[in-house]
Amino acid sequence: MDAKTRTVSLVVGTILVLDQVTKALVARTLRLYESVPVIDSFFHLTRVHNTGAAFGVLAQAPAWFRQP
């Protein structure tokens, strides 16, 4: 594996792990629609549930269509 592939793999892997850890922490600590300021007046972390695909795409599709 060359250096570029290794670097990209490391970055992607790190992002995926951080994404999953963040989701687990939010699920354990925040109630639905509860918001926590991360950077005051700029960035708030809010727990919501997305029933669709990315950014709510297909949210109105039948459940059987959205299940893997």
PyMOL Python script that loads the backbone (N, CA, C, O; Angstrom):
from pymol import cmd

cmd.read_pdbstr("""\
ATOM      1  N   MET A   1       0.858  -1.180   0.000  1.00  0.00           N
ATOM      2  CA  MET A   1       0.000   0.000   0.000  1.00  0.00           C
ATOM      3  C   MET A   1       0.898   1.235   0.000  1.00  0.00           C
ATOM      4  O   MET A   1       1.791   1.361   0.838  1.00  0.00           O
ATOM      5  N   ASP A   2       0.658   2.137  -0.938  1.00  0.00           N
ATOM      6  CA  ASP A   2       1.491   3.337  -1.003  1.00  0.00           C
ATOM      7  C   ASP A   2       1.060   4.347   0.063  1.00  0.00           C
ATOM      8  O   ASP A   2       0.033   4.176   0.719  1.00  0.00           O
ATOM      9  N   ALA A   3       1.851   5.385   0.220  1.00  0.00           N
ATOM     10  CA  ALA A   3       1.633   6.371   1.292  1.00  0.00           C
ATOM     11  C   ALA A   3       0.311   7.115   1.134  1.00  0.00           C
ATOM     12  O   ALA A   3      -0.371   7.383   2.124  1.00  0.00           O
ATOM     13  N   LYS A   4      -0.053   7.449  -0.096  1.00  0.00           N
ATOM     14  CA  LYS A   4      -1.294   8.198  -0.318  1.00  0.00           C
ATOM     15  C   LYS A   4      -2.511   7.344   0.062  1.00  0.00           C
ATOM     16  O   LYS A   4      -3.427   7.824   0.730  1.00  0.00           O
ATOM     17  N   THR A   5      -2.513   6.097  -0.361  1.00  0.00           N
ATOM     18  CA  THR A   5      -3.620   5.195  -0.030  1.00  0.00           C
ATOM     19  C   THR A   5      -3.709   4.986   1.474  1.00  0.00           C
ATOM     20  O   THR A   5      -4.805   4.964   2.034  1.00  0.00           O
ATOM     21  N   ARG A   6      -2.586   4.835   2.120  1.00  0.00           N
ATOM     22  CA  ARG A   6      -2.544   4.656   3.571  1.00  0.00           C
ATOM     23  C   ARG A   6      -3.100   5.886   4.283  1.00  0.00           C
ATOM     24  O   ARG A   6      -3.869   5.762   5.236  1.00  0.00           O
ATOM     25  N   THR A   7      -2.715   7.061   3.824  1.00  0.00           N
ATOM     26  CA  THR A   7      -3.185   8.308   4.435  1.00  0.00           C
ATOM     27  C   THR A   7      -4.693   8.467   4.264  1.00  0.00           C
ATOM     28  O   THR A   7      -5.399   8.797   5.218  1.00  0.00           O
ATOM     29  N   VAL A   8      -5.184   8.234   3.053  1.00  0.00           N
ATOM     30  CA  VAL A   8      -6.622   8.344   2.796  1.00  0.00           C
ATOM     31  C   VAL A   8      -7.384   7.327   3.641  1.00  0.00           C
ATOM     32  O   VAL A   8      -8.420   7.656   4.218  1.00  0.00           O
ATOM     33  N   SER A   9      -6.886   6.109   3.720  1.00  0.00           N
ATOM     34  CA  SER A   9      -7.535   5.072   4.528  1.00  0.00           C
ATOM     35  C   SER A   9      -7.575   5.461   5.995  1.00  0.00           C
ATOM     36  O   SER A   9      -8.585   5.242   6.664  1.00  0.00           O
ATOM     37  N   LEU A  10      -6.508   6.025   6.499  1.00  0.00           N
ATOM     38  CA  LEU A  10      -6.454   6.453   7.893  1.00  0.00           C
ATOM     39  C   LEU A  10      -7.447   7.581   8.166  1.00  0.00           C
ATOM     40  O   LEU A  10      -8.143   7.568   9.181  1.00  0.00           O
ATOM     41  N   VAL A  11      -7.509   8.549   7.265  1.00  0.00           N
ATOM     42  CA  VAL A  11      -8.439   9.672   7.434  1.00  0.00           C
ATOM     43  C   VAL A  11      -9.887   9.175   7.394  1.00  0.00           C
ATOM     44  O   VAL A  11     -10.691   9.538   8.252  1.00  0.00           O
ATOM     45  N   VAL A  12     -10.217   8.356   6.409  1.00  0.00           N
ATOM     46  CA  VAL A  12     -11.583   7.832   6.286  1.00  0.00           C
ATOM     47  C   VAL A  12     -11.935   6.977   7.498  1.00  0.00           C
ATOM     48  O   VAL A  12     -13.030   7.106   8.046  1.00  0.00           O
ATOM     49  N   GLY A  13     -11.037   6.118   7.916  1.00  0.00           N
ATOM     50  CA  GLY A  13     -11.280   5.281   9.092  1.00  0.00           C
ATOM     51  C   GLY A  13     -11.491   6.100  10.350  1.00  0.00           C
ATOM     52  O   GLY A  13     -12.374   5.794  11.152  1.00  0.00           O
ATOM     53  N   THR A  14     -10.686   7.139  10.528  1.00  0.00           N
ATOM     54  CA  THR A  14     -10.822   8.016  11.694  1.00  0.00           C
ATOM     55  C   THR A  14     -12.167   8.725  11.686  1.00  0.00           C
ATOM     56  O   THR A  14     -12.824   8.822  12.723  1.00  0.00           O
ATOM     57  N   ILE A  15     -12.576   9.214  10.540  1.00  0.00           N
ATOM     58  CA  ILE A  15     -13.871   9.895  10.429  1.00  0.00           C
ATOM     59  C   ILE A  15     -15.011   8.935  10.757  1.00  0.00           C
ATOM     60  O   ILE A  15     -15.942   9.302  11.474  1.00  0.00           O
ATOM     61  N   LEU A  16     -14.947   7.718  10.242  1.00  0.00           N
ATOM     62  CA  LEU A  16     -16.002   6.737  10.521  1.00  0.00           C
ATOM     63  C   LEU A  16     -16.081   6.393  12.007  1.00  0.00           C
ATOM     64  O   LEU A  16     -17.174   6.295  12.565  1.00  0.00           O
ATOM     65  N   VAL A  17     -14.941   6.211  12.640  1.00  0.00           N
ATOM     66  CA  VAL A  17     -14.925   5.900  14.074  1.00  0.00           C
ATOM     67  C   VAL A  17     -15.475   7.071  14.877  1.00  0.00           C
ATOM     68  O   VAL A  17     -16.306   6.873  15.764  1.00  0.00           O
ATOM     69  N   LEU A  18     -15.026   8.283  14.581  1.00  0.00           N
ATOM     70  CA  LEU A  18     -15.534   9.462  15.298  1.00  0.00           C
ATOM     71  C   LEU A  18     -17.033   9.636  15.093  1.00  0.00           C
ATOM     72  O   LEU A  18     -17.742  10.016  16.025  1.00  0.00           O
ATOM     73  N   ASP A  19     -17.521   9.366  13.895  1.00  0.00           N
ATOM     74  CA  ASP A  19     -18.954   9.454  13.611  1.00  0.00           C
ATOM     75  C   ASP A  19     -19.737   8.489  14.494  1.00  0.00           C
ATOM     76  O   ASP A  19     -20.742   8.872  15.091  1.00  0.00           O
ATOM     77  N   GLN A  20     -19.289   7.255  14.579  1.00  0.00           N
ATOM     78  CA  GLN A  20     -19.997   6.255  15.375  1.00  0.00           C
ATOM     79  C   GLN A  20     -19.914   6.546  16.871  1.00  0.00           C
ATOM     80  O   GLN A  20     -20.892   6.353  17.594  1.00  0.00           O
ATOM     81  N   VAL A  21     -18.763   7.006  17.340  1.00  0.00           N
ATOM     82  CA  VAL A  21     -18.608   7.356  18.757  1.00  0.00           C
ATOM     83  C   VAL A  21     -19.515   8.525  19.112  1.00  0.00           C
ATOM     84  O   VAL A  21     -20.170   8.509  20.155  1.00  0.00           O
ATOM     85  N   THR A  22     -19.558   9.536  18.255  1.00  0.00           N
ATOM     86  CA  THR A  22     -20.418  10.695  18.495  1.00  0.00           C
ATOM     87  C   THR A  22     -21.883  10.284  18.539  1.00  0.00           C
ATOM     88  O   THR A  22     -22.625  10.732  19.414  1.00  0.00           O
ATOM     89  N   LYS A  23     -22.307   9.442  17.611  1.00  0.00           N
ATOM     90  CA  LYS A  23     -23.696   8.975  17.596  1.00  0.00           C
ATOM     91  C   LYS A  23     -24.031   8.202  18.865  1.00  0.00           C
ATOM     92  O   LYS A  23     -25.113   8.375  19.425  1.00  0.00           O
ATOM     93  N   ALA A  24     -23.124   7.361  19.322  1.00  0.00           N
ATOM     94  CA  ALA A  24     -23.363   6.588  20.544  1.00  0.00           C
ATOM     95  C   ALA A  24     -23.468   7.504  21.759  1.00  0.00           C
ATOM     96  O   ALA A  24     -24.337   7.309  22.609  1.00  0.00           O
ATOM     97  N   LEU A  25     -22.591   8.496  21.846  1.00  0.00           N
ATOM     98  CA  LEU A  25     -22.641   9.439  22.970  1.00  0.00           C
ATOM     99  C   LEU A  25     -23.939  10.233  22.974  1.00  0.00           C
ATOM    100  O   LEU A  25     -24.549  10.424  24.026  1.00  0.00           O
ATOM    101  N   VAL A  26     -24.359  10.691  21.816  1.00  0.00           N
ATOM    102  CA  VAL A  26     -25.606  11.453  21.720  1.00  0.00           C
ATOM    103  C   VAL A  26     -26.787  10.568  22.112  1.00  0.00           C
ATOM    104  O   VAL A  26     -27.669  11.009  22.850  1.00  0.00           O
ATOM    105  N   ALA A  27     -26.815   9.337  21.632  1.00  0.00           N
ATOM    106  CA  ALA A  27     -27.922   8.427  21.942  1.00  0.00           C
ATOM    107  C   ALA A  27     -28.011   8.141  23.438  1.00  0.00           C
ATOM    108  O   ALA A  27     -29.106   7.954  23.967  1.00  0.00           O
ATOM    109  N   ARG A  28     -26.878   8.105  24.118  1.00  0.00           N
ATOM    110  CA  ARG A  28     -26.864   7.800  25.556  1.00  0.00           C
ATOM    111  C   ARG A  28     -27.130   9.014  26.432  1.00  0.00           C
ATOM    112  O   ARG A  28     -27.600   8.861  27.560  1.00  0.00           O
ATOM    113  N   THR A  29     -26.843  10.210  25.945  1.00  0.00           N
ATOM    114  CA  THR A  29     -26.889  11.374  26.836  1.00  0.00           C
ATOM    115  C   THR A  29     -27.961  12.404  26.517  1.00  0.00           C
ATOM    116  O   THR A  29     -28.356  13.160  27.405  1.00  0.00           O
ATOM    117  N   LEU A  30     -28.443  12.460  25.291  1.00  0.00           N
ATOM    118  CA  LEU A  30     -29.424  13.484  24.926  1.00  0.00           C
ATOM    119  C   LEU A  30     -30.798  12.876  24.679  1.00  0.00           C
ATOM    120  O   LEU A  30     -30.916  11.795  24.102  1.00  0.00           O
ATOM    121  N   ARG A  31     -31.828  13.577  25.119  1.00  0.00           N
ATOM    122  CA  ARG A  31     -33.196  13.195  24.789  1.00  0.00           C
ATOM    123  C   ARG A  31     -33.505  13.698  23.377  1.00  0.00           C
ATOM    124  O   ARG A  31     -32.807  14.563  22.847  1.00  0.00           O
ATOM    125  N   LEU A  32     -34.545  13.151  22.788  1.00  0.00           N
ATOM    126  CA  LEU A  32     -34.944  13.557  21.449  1.00  0.00           C
ATOM    127  C   LEU A  32     -35.203  15.058  21.403  1.00  0.00           C
ATOM    128  O   LEU A  32     -35.942  15.581  22.237  1.00  0.00           O
ATOM    129  N   TYR A  33     -34.619  15.742  20.461  1.00  0.00           N
ATOM    130  CA  TYR A  33     -34.698  17.194  20.225  1.00  0.00           C
ATOM    131  C   TYR A  33     -33.973  18.031  21.282  1.00  0.00           C
ATOM    132  O   TYR A  33     -34.068  19.258  21.259  1.00  0.00           O
ATOM    133  N   GLU A  34     -33.266  17.402  22.187  1.00  0.00           N
ATOM    134  CA  GLU A  34     -32.461  18.164  23.147  1.00  0.00           C
ATOM    135  C   GLU A  34     -31.229  18.694  22.418  1.00  0.00           C
ATOM    136  O   GLU A  34     -30.662  18.011  21.565  1.00  0.00           O
ATOM    137  N   SER A  35     -30.824  19.909  22.757  1.00  0.00           N
ATOM    138  CA  SER A  35     -29.717  20.565  22.080  1.00  0.00           C
ATOM    139  C   SER A  35     -28.657  20.984  23.089  1.00  0.00           C
ATOM    140  O   SER A  35     -28.972  21.441  24.188  1.00  0.00           O
ATOM    141  N   VAL A  36     -27.401  20.821  22.701  1.00  0.00           N
ATOM    142  CA  VAL A  36     -26.277  21.205  23.552  1.00  0.00           C
ATOM    143  C   VAL A  36     -25.367  22.136  22.751  1.00  0.00           C
ATOM    144  O   VAL A  36     -24.927  21.778  21.658  1.00  0.00           O
ATOM    145  N   PRO A  37     -25.078  23.332  23.286  1.00  0.00           N
ATOM    146  CA  PRO A  37     -24.162  24.221  22.560  1.00  0.00           C
ATOM    147  C   PRO A  37     -22.729  23.687  22.606  1.00  0.00           C
ATOM    148  O   PRO A  37     -22.199  23.400  23.680  1.00  0.00           O
ATOM    149  N   VAL A  38     -22.119  23.559  21.447  1.00  0.00           N
ATOM    150  CA  VAL A  38     -20.722  23.138  21.357  1.00  0.00           C
ATOM    151  C   VAL A  38     -19.844  24.379  21.241  1.00  0.00           C
ATOM    152  O   VAL A  38     -18.845  24.517  21.947  1.00  0.00           O
ATOM    153  N   ILE A  39     -20.229  25.277  20.340  1.00  0.00           N
ATOM    154  CA  ILE A  39     -19.594  26.587  20.211  1.00  0.00           C
ATOM    155  C   ILE A  39     -20.728  27.593  20.350  1.00  0.00           C
ATOM    156  O   ILE A  39     -21.554  27.730  19.447  1.00  0.00           O
ATOM    157  N   ASP A  40     -20.770  28.293  21.471  1.00  0.00           N
ATOM    158  CA  ASP A  40     -21.886  29.176  21.805  1.00  0.00           C
ATOM    159  C   ASP A  40     -22.293  30.079  20.644  1.00  0.00           C
ATOM    160  O   ASP A  40     -21.441  30.693  20.002  1.00  0.00           O
ATOM    161  N   SER A  41     -23.569  30.155  20.384  1.00  0.00           N
ATOM    162  CA  SER A  41     -24.177  30.993  19.345  1.00  0.00           C
ATOM    163  C   SER A  41     -23.679  30.675  17.938  1.00  0.00           C
ATOM    164  O   SER A  41     -23.826  31.493  17.030  1.00  0.00           O
ATOM    165  N   PHE A  42     -23.087  29.484  17.750  1.00  0.00           N
ATOM    166  CA  PHE A  42     -22.591  29.132  16.428  1.00  0.00           C
ATOM    167  C   PHE A  42     -22.918  27.686  16.057  1.00  0.00           C
ATOM    168  O   PHE A  42     -23.439  27.426  14.972  1.00  0.00           O
ATOM    169  N   PHE A  43     -22.613  26.743  16.957  1.00  0.00           N
ATOM    170  CA  PHE A  43     -22.785  25.322  16.655  1.00  0.00           C
ATOM    171  C   PHE A  43     -23.406  24.612  17.842  1.00  0.00           C
ATOM    172  O   PHE A  43     -22.837  24.586  18.933  1.00  0.00           O
ATOM    173  N   HIS A  44     -24.585  24.032  17.619  1.00  0.00           N
ATOM    174  CA  HIS A  44     -25.285  23.270  18.649  1.00  0.00           C
ATOM    175  C   HIS A  44     -25.474  21.839  18.153  1.00  0.00           C
ATOM    176  O   HIS A  44     -25.782  21.616  16.982  1.00  0.00           O
ATOM    177  N   LEU A  45     -25.289  20.885  19.039  1.00  0.00           N
ATOM    178  CA  LEU A  45     -25.521  19.486  18.733  1.00  0.00           C
ATOM    179  C   LEU A  45     -26.926  19.147  19.203  1.00  0.00           C
ATOM    180  O   LEU A  45     -27.226  19.274  20.390  1.00  0.00           O
ATOM    181  N   THR A  46     -27.796  18.716  18.287  1.00  0.00           N
ATOM    182  CA  THR A  46     -29.196  18.430  18.597  1.00  0.00           C
ATOM    183  C   THR A  46     -29.527  17.009  18.174  1.00  0.00           C
ATOM    184  O   THR A  46     -29.202  16.590  17.063  1.00  0.00           O
ATOM    185  N   ARG A  47     -30.181  16.264  19.076  1.00  0.00           N
ATOM    186  CA  ARG A  47     -30.560  14.898  18.744  1.00  0.00           C
ATOM    187  C   ARG A  47     -31.871  14.894  17.969  1.00  0.00           C
ATOM    188  O   ARG A  47     -32.892  15.385  18.449  1.00  0.00           O
ATOM    189  N   VAL A  48     -31.828  14.337  16.775  1.00  0.00           N
ATOM    190  CA  VAL A  48     -33.008  14.144  15.940  1.00  0.00           C
ATOM    191  C   VAL A  48     -32.920  12.746  15.330  1.00  0.00           C
ATOM    192  O   VAL A  48     -31.864  12.113  15.355  1.00  0.00           O
ATOM    193  N   HIS A  49     -34.018  12.281  14.793  1.00  0.00           N
ATOM    194  CA  HIS A  49     -34.028  10.992  14.100  1.00  0.00           C
ATOM    195  C   HIS A  49     -34.395  11.226  12.648  1.00  0.00           C
ATOM    196  O   HIS A  49     -35.433  11.818  12.349  1.00  0.00           O
ATOM    197  N   ASN A  50     -33.550  10.764  11.751  1.00  0.00           N
ATOM    198  CA  ASN A  50     -33.764  10.884  10.319  1.00  0.00           C
ATOM    199  C   ASN A  50     -34.332   9.560   9.815  1.00  0.00           C
ATOM    200  O   ASN A  50     -33.641   8.542   9.827  1.00  0.00           O
ATOM    201  N   THR A  51     -35.577   9.571   9.377  1.00  0.00           N
ATOM    202  CA  THR A  51     -36.199   8.337   8.906  1.00  0.00           C
ATOM    203  C   THR A  51     -35.922   8.056   7.438  1.00  0.00           C
ATOM    204  O   THR A  51     -36.328   7.015   6.921  1.00  0.00           O
ATOM    205  N   GLY A  52     -35.248   8.954   6.770  1.00  0.00           N
ATOM    206  CA  GLY A  52     -34.917   8.755   5.365  1.00  0.00           C
ATOM    207  C   GLY A  52     -33.452   8.415   5.205  1.00  0.00           C
ATOM    208  O   GLY A  52     -32.780   8.024   6.159  1.00  0.00           O
ATOM    209  N   ALA A  53     -32.972   8.566   3.999  1.00  0.00           N
ATOM    210  CA  ALA A  53     -31.556   8.363   3.716  1.00  0.00           C
ATOM    211  C   ALA A  53     -30.835   9.672   4.038  1.00  0.00           C
ATOM    212  O   ALA A  53     -31.306  10.439   4.878  1.00  0.00           O
ATOM    213  N   ALA A  54     -29.734   9.934   3.402  1.00  0.00           N
ATOM    214  CA  ALA A  54     -28.962  11.142   3.676  1.00  0.00           C
ATOM    215  C   ALA A  54     -29.818  12.391   3.505  1.00  0.00           C
ATOM    216  O   ALA A  54     -30.482  12.561   2.482  1.00  0.00           O
ATOM    217  N   PHE A  55     -29.801  13.247   4.494  1.00  0.00           N
ATOM    218  CA  PHE A  55     -30.490  14.539   4.489  1.00  0.00           C
ATOM    219  C   PHE A  55     -32.005  14.401   4.331  1.00  0.00           C
ATOM    220  O   PHE A  55     -32.659  15.324   3.844  1.00  0.00           O
ATOM    221  N   GLY A  56     -32.566  13.265   4.735  1.00  0.00           N
ATOM    222  CA  GLY A  56     -34.012  13.071   4.682  1.00  0.00           C
ATOM    223  C   GLY A  56     -34.551  12.617   3.339  1.00  0.00           C
ATOM    224  O   GLY A  56     -35.765  12.508   3.166  1.00  0.00           O
ATOM    225  N   VAL A  57     -33.665  12.349   2.380  1.00  0.00           N
ATOM    226  CA  VAL A  57     -34.107  11.865   1.079  1.00  0.00           C
ATOM    227  C   VAL A  57     -34.822  10.531   1.286  1.00  0.00           C
ATOM    228  O   VAL A  57     -34.351   9.697   2.059  1.00  0.00           O
ATOM    229  N   LEU A  58     -35.914  10.324   0.629  1.00  0.00           N
ATOM    230  CA  LEU A  58     -36.730   9.107   0.704  1.00  0.00           C
ATOM    231  C   LEU A  58     -37.444   8.934   2.044  1.00  0.00           C
ATOM    232  O   LEU A  58     -37.888   7.830   2.356  1.00  0.00           O
ATOM    233  N   ALA A  59     -37.564   9.983   2.833  1.00  0.00           N
ATOM    234  CA  ALA A  59     -38.238   9.878   4.126  1.00  0.00           C
ATOM    235  C   ALA A  59     -39.694   9.467   3.967  1.00  0.00           C
ATOM    236  O   ALA A  59     -40.259   8.848   4.868  1.00  0.00           O
ATOM    237  N   GLN A  60     -40.309   9.798   2.844  1.00  0.00           N
ATOM    238  CA  GLN A  60     -41.713   9.455   2.618  1.00  0.00           C
ATOM    239  C   GLN A  60     -41.886   8.111   1.913  1.00  0.00           C
ATOM    240  O   GLN A  60     -43.014   7.679   1.673  1.00  0.00           O
ATOM    241  N   ALA A  61     -40.790   7.456   1.585  1.00  0.00           N
ATOM    242  CA  ALA A  61     -40.874   6.152   0.922  1.00  0.00           C
ATOM    243  C   ALA A  61     -41.376   5.103   1.914  1.00  0.00           C
ATOM    244  O   ALA A  61     -41.211   5.266   3.123  1.00  0.00           O
ATOM    245  N   PRO A  62     -41.990   4.024   1.410  1.00  0.00           N
ATOM    246  CA  PRO A  62     -42.461   2.971   2.313  1.00  0.00           C
ATOM    247  C   PRO A  62     -41.306   2.369   3.116  1.00  0.00           C
ATOM    248  O   PRO A  62     -40.166   2.338   2.654  1.00  0.00           O
ATOM    249  N   ALA A  63     -41.616   1.894   4.317  1.00  0.00           N
ATOM    250  CA  ALA A  63     -40.578   1.350   5.204  1.00  0.00           C
ATOM    251  C   ALA A  63     -39.826   0.195   4.556  1.00  0.00           C
ATOM    252  O   ALA A  63     -38.610   0.093   4.718  1.00  0.00           O
ATOM    253  N   TRP A  64     -40.516  -0.678   3.827  1.00  0.00           N
ATOM    254  CA  TRP A  64     -39.855  -1.819   3.207  1.00  0.00           C
ATOM    255  C   TRP A  64     -38.798  -1.372   2.204  1.00  0.00           C
ATOM    256  O   TRP A  64     -37.817  -2.081   1.977  1.00  0.00           O
ATOM    257  N   PHE A  65     -38.990  -0.208   1.608  1.00  0.00           N
ATOM    258  CA  PHE A  65     -38.048   0.310   0.622  1.00  0.00           C
ATOM    259  C   PHE A  65     -36.788   0.855   1.288  1.00  0.00           C
ATOM    260  O   PHE A  65     -35.706   0.804   0.703  1.00  0.00           O
ATOM    261  N   ARG A  66     -36.921   1.374   2.507  1.00  0.00           N
ATOM    262  CA  ARG A  66     -35.797   2.004   3.202  1.00  0.00           C
ATOM    263  C   ARG A  66     -34.962   1.027   4.014  1.00  0.00           C
ATOM    264  O   ARG A  66     -33.848   1.365   4.417  1.00  0.00           O
ATOM    265  N   GLN A  67     -35.465  -0.167   4.263  1.00  0.00           N
ATOM    266  CA  GLN A  67     -34.735  -1.134   5.082  1.00  0.00           C
ATOM    267  C   GLN A  67     -33.663  -1.821   4.253  1.00  0.00           C
ATOM    268  O   GLN A  67     -33.897  -2.184   3.101  1.00  0.00           O
ATOM    269  N   PRO A  68     -32.477  -2.001   4.848  1.00  0.00           N
ATOM    270  CA  PRO A  68     -31.408  -2.694   4.108  1.00  0.00           C
ATOM    271  C   PRO A  68     -31.691  -4.174   3.955  1.00  0.00           C
ATOM    272  O   PRO A  68     -30.892  -4.897   3.360  1.00  0.00           O
TER     273      PRO A  68
END
""", "prot")
cmd.dss("prot")
cmd.show_as("cartoon", "prot")
cmd.util.cbc("prot")
cmd.orient("prot")
